[in-house]
C-alpha cells in the first residue's frame, strides 16, 4: 500500500520541480548543471542488499538513457541485468524501468538528486524462490553526481528496491523482495 502511494507522490514532486523557475529555488541557489534539452547516457554497477525478511543478493549493472524535459529534471529508460544469489537456486534477471530524476541541488561541479522508478523484470527461475519469474520493480532513492569533465559525470546513489508480482497469481504466490540498491557509474551528457 505504501508503494502504491509513493510513486504518484514522487511524480507530483517531479512535475512541480519541472514547472518551478530557476529564479525561485527550493533548496538554495539552483544552477543549470543539466539544462532543459540535455540528453544523457549512464552506465553503472549495482548491488542490492536484502532487508525486511528478504534473503536474495543481486549483483549486476544498468544502462540508461535520459532526456531533461526541464532544467535539472529528466525522464529516462533503464535496462537492468542481475545475477541473483538465492538460498537454493541462483538465477539471472533482466528488466526495464522508467525513471524520473530531479537534481534538487545543482552546482558547477556536483549535484544532488532524488529519483523514482517503476519497472518490470523477468528471471530464469522464480525470484524469490517461492515467487514467480515475472515481477514488478518499483524503486525510490537519492544520489549525487560529480563533474569529471564538461560532458562526463561520476554518479552514485542508493534506492529502496522492491520486487513482487503484485498478487497477479494470488497472495500465496507473491512473496516480495526488499532491499537497498547501491549503484556507482559514469554518465555522459550531450
Buried (B, 14 or more C-beta within 10 A) or exposed (E): EEBEEBBEEBEEBBBEBBEBEBEEBEEEEBBEBBBBEBBBBBEBEBBBBBEEEBEBBBEBBBBBBBEBBBBBBBBBBBBBBBEBEBEEEBBBBBBBBEBBBBBBBBBEEBBBBBBBBBBBBBBEBBBBBEBBBBBBBBBBBEBBBEBEEEEEBBBBBEBBBBBBBBEEEEEEEBBBBBBBBBBEBEBEBE
